[in-house]
Amino acid sequence: MEIQMKHAKLLENNFRCYKDVKDAVLLLKLKRWRKKIAEQKKVLAFMILHDKHLCAVVHLKPTSIQALKMIKGFGDKNVCSYGEVILSIIKNHQ
């Protein structure tokens, strides 16, 4: 966990768009998951989900598919493909 905290602090300190993120460890977990999926699909990470969408997930911490659908950038395709996994990451983090 100490390494995650260290990486979370780096996120907070080096990327201005993360300044509003209250839970940098959760953001880090989501970014790692996204990177893994992107590598499997052989695409760039932002093509899975953009950073601003991950930040919105961290900020809102949705607990249902319906709540996830309310976040800008989460259409039916993203929710169908990644919704359950994202909700699981959030639940396991809390």
C-alpha positions as CSV (number, residue, x, y, z in Angstrom):
1,M,0.0,0.0,0.0
2,E,2.9,2.4,0.7
3,I,4.0,2.2,-3.0
4,Q,0.4,3.0,-4.1
5,M,0.4,6.1,-1.8
6,K,3.8,7.2,-3.2
7,H,2.4,6.9,-6.8
8,A,-0.8,8.6,-5.8
9,K,1.3,11.6,-4.4
10,L,3.2,11.7,-7.7
11,L,-0.1,11.9,-9.6
12,E,-1.3,14.7,-7.4
13,N,2.0,16.7,-7.7
14,N,2.7,16.2,-11.4
15,F,-0.6,16.4,-13.2
16,R,-2.8,19.5,-12.7
17,C,-6.0,17.8,-13.8
18,Y,-5.7,15.5,-10.8
19,K,-5.6,18.3,-8.3
20,D,-9.4,18.0,-7.9
21,V,-9.2,14.3,-7.2
22,K,-9.7,13.5,-3.6
23,D,-8.8,9.8,-3.8
24,A,-5.6,9.5,-5.8
25,V,-5.2,5.9,-4.8
26,L,-8.5,4.9,-6.4
27,L,-7.5,6.9,-9.5
28,L,-4.2,5.0,-9.6
29,K,-6.1,1.7,-9.4
30,L,-8.4,2.7,-12.3
31,K,-5.5,3.9,-14.4
32,R,-3.6,0.6,-13.9
33,W,-6.7,-1.4,-14.8
34,R,-7.2,0.8,-17.9
35,K,-3.5,0.3,-18.9
36,K,-3.9,-3.4,-18.7
37,I,-7.0,-3.4,-20.9
38,A,-5.3,-1.1,-23.4
39,E,-2.3,-3.4,-23.6
40,Q,-4.5,-6.4,-24.1
41,K,-6.4,-4.6,-26.9
42,K,-3.3,-3.1,-28.3
43,V,-4.7,0.4,-28.2
44,L,-3.7,3.6,-26.4
45,A,-5.1,3.9,-22.8
46,F,-7.2,7.0,-23.6
47,M,-9.1,5.0,-26.2
48,I,-10.5,2.8,-23.4
49,L,-11.4,5.8,-21.2
50,H,-10.1,9.3,-21.0
51,D,-8.5,10.6,-17.9
52,K,-11.3,13.1,-17.3
53,H,-13.8,10.2,-17.2
54,L,-11.7,8.3,-14.7
55,C,-11.5,11.5,-12.6
56,A,-15.3,11.8,-12.7
57,V,-15.6,8.2,-11.6
58,V,-13.3,8.8,-8.7
59,H,-15.1,12.0,-7.7
60,L,-18.6,10.5,-7.9
61,K,-17.8,6.9,-6.9
62,P,-20.9,5.4,-8.5
63,T,-22.4,2.3,-6.9
64,S,-24.6,1.1,-9.7
65,I,-24.7,0.8,-13.5
66,Q,-27.4,3.5,-13.6
67,A,-25.1,5.9,-11.7
68,L,-22.2,5.1,-13.9
69,K,-24.3,5.8,-17.0
70,M,-25.0,9.3,-15.7
71,I,-21.2,10.2,-15.9
72,K,-20.3,12.0,-19.1
73,G,-18.3,9.8,-21.4
74,F,-20.0,6.5,-20.3
75,G,-22.3,5.5,-23.1
76,D,-23.9,2.1,-23.4
77,K,-20.8,0.5,-25.0
78,N,-18.4,1.6,-22.2
79,V,-20.9,0.7,-19.5
80,C,-21.5,-2.7,-21.0
81,S,-17.8,-3.4,-21.6
82,Y,-16.3,-2.0,-18.4
83,G,-19.1,-1.1,-16.0
84,E,-19.1,-4.1,-13.7
85,V,-15.3,-4.1,-13.4
86,I,-15.2,-0.4,-12.6
87,L,-17.9,-0.8,-9.9
88,S,-15.9,-3.7,-8.5
89,I,-12.7,-1.7,-8.3
90,I,-14.6,1.1,-6.5
91,K,-16.3,-1.4,-4.1
92,N,-13.0,-3.2,-3.3
93,H,-11.3,0.1,-2.7
94,Q,-13.7,1.3,-0.1
